[in-house]
């Protein structure tokens, strides 16, 4: 069944001589098997990590894991995410989509991924972006920590996450960001706006309109 995920990894397909034929039946069967299918997918992940080259099967592995949706599946998606970043591969966006869609189930994997790759700005950026859409108070401590991250985009994601959680105890952490300073005026302005919106939401105030 797993071999069917390799159907489009042939020169004829890569050269455009044959059209892609998505292995829908194989994906459906693997998803139906759920956790028991995961060990069979790991060798494909290892192959991608080793070869460091984009292959069609990677998308199918990500989709299968995303649809299985277990914590173990999310852990493996973060593993693939790290490989896609290293390979400068657009599969990162697909990983991000499934992490977001999995919601609370993805939280343990995201937190472990963040801790393990905290010095990698790109990796942290993707994980923080996923956190923006997940309502789970387990994310609060990490989001507060990310407010001190040197990248303003990560800070903005942290502010969005804290706003979503609705935990008023974080207000003192957010207040200083109304005066956030950054060498790029656009990022400075955007971060200040995100902070103001988060505070307005958490305090039950009318949210300010964004400045032109």
N, C-alpha and C positions, 0 to 999 in steps of 0.2 A: 504493500500500500504506500509506504513512504517513497519507494522508488518512483511512483507515479508523479511525485512532486518535481521530479527531474525532467519531465517530458519536454520542457521548452529549453533545456540547457544543452542545445546542440548547435553546431555551426550553421546548419541550414536556417535555423530560426534567427540566430544572431546576424546572419548575412542578409536577412530579409527575404530569403527564398521560400520560406514557409511561415505561415501565420502562427501566432501564439494560440495555443489551445489550452485554456485554463483547466487544470485538473479538479473540477468541481466535485466529482464523485469521491475522489480520494480525500479531499479536504473534509467533505461531509462525514465520511466514515471515520476519519481520525477524530473529528470533533465529537462524534457520537461515542467514541471509546473513551473520551475525556482523559483522565489522569493516566490511564494505562497506555495511551499513545505517546505520552511525553518522552519516555526513554528512547523511543525510536527516532525522535526528532533531534536529539542531542548530537548525534554524529554529523548531521547536516550543519548544525551551528558550529561545531568544531571545524568542519571543512571550510566554512566561510571565514572563520577566524584565521585559519592557517593560510588559505589561498590569498586572502586580502584582495579579492577581486569580486566585483558585482556579478551575481548570478540570479537568474529568474526564480530559482527555488527559494531564495531568501524571503521574497514577498509571500510565498505560500506558507512558509513556516511561521512567519509573523502572524498572518491571518488565522492560521490554525490555532496557534497559542492564544491569540486574542479572543477567539470565539470559545475556546475551552474556558478561559477566564479565571482559572484558579490562581492562588498565590504563587504556586510553583511556576505556572505559565507566565505570570507577570515577572517573576525573577529572571526567567530566561529571555523575556523581551528586553529587559534592561541590559542583559548581557549582549544581546544583538545590537542594542542601541549603542553601546560602547564601541562595538566593532564597526558599526556604520560611521561613527564619528571618526575613528582612526582611519577609515578607508575613504573619508570624504564622500559618503554615499547618501543619496537622497532617501534611502530607506529609513533614515532617522525620523522623518515626518510620519511615516507609517507606524513606527514604534510609538511615537508620541500620541497618535490618534487612539491606539488601542489602550494605552495606559490611562488616558483620560476617560475613555468609554467604560473602563473597568471600575472606575470610581474607588470606593473604599477598599476593594480587594487589592488594588495596586499599591496602597499606602505602605505596607511593610517593605515591599521591594523598592519603592522610590526612596524611602528613608535610608535603607542600606546602601543603595546606589549613590545617594548624595554624600553620605559619610565616607564611602570608599573612594570617591572621586572629587572630593571637595576642592582640590587645587586645580582641577581641570575646568576652566571657565565655560567651555562649550558644553561639556557634560552637565555641569550644574545648571546652565541656562536651559537646556532641554528639560531637565527634571523639574526645575522651578516653573517652567511654562506648563507642564502637565499638572502641577499642583494648583494652578490658578482655577481649575475647573472641578476640583474634588472637594466636597464638603466633608471634612473629617477633622475633629479636634486634635487628633494625633499629629497633625501637620503643624500645629501652632508653634511648638518650640523651634522646629527647624525654620519656619517662616520668620520668626523673630531673629534667629541667628543670621538669616540671609539678608536682613536689613543692613547688616554691616559689610556685605559683600562689595568688593571694589567695582563691580560692573553694574551700572545703573539699570540695565534691562533686568538683571536678576533682582535688584531691589524693587523694581516695579512689579515683577511677578509675585514677590513676597507680600507686597502691599495688597495686591488683588486677592491673594490667598487669605490673608488675615481679614480682609473685608468679608469674604465669603463665609468664614467660620463664625462670624457674629459674636466673638468673645470680647466683651468690653474691657477685660483685664489688660488687653494689649494696647489700649489707647495711649498710655504714657510712652510706649516704645515708638508709636507712630508720630506723635506730636512734633518731635524735632524735625521730621522730614517735610514739614510745611516750609522749612527754610533750607531745604537740601541744596547743597552747593556742588557743582560739577563744572569742569572746564568747558564742556559743550552746553551751550545755553538751551538747546532744544531738549536734551536729556534732563537738564536741571528743571526746566519748566514742566515737563511731562511728569517727572517724579513728584514734584510738589503738588500737581493736580491729582495724581493718584492718592497721595497722602490725604489731601483735603476730602476727596470723595470717600475714602475709607473711614475717616473720622465722622463725616456726616452720616454715613450709613450706620456705623456702630453706635453713634449717639442719638440716632433717630431724628436727625435734622434734615432739612431740605438740602439736597445735594447741589453744590455750586455748578453753574454752567461753565464749561471749559472756555478759557480765553482764546481769542483769535491768535 
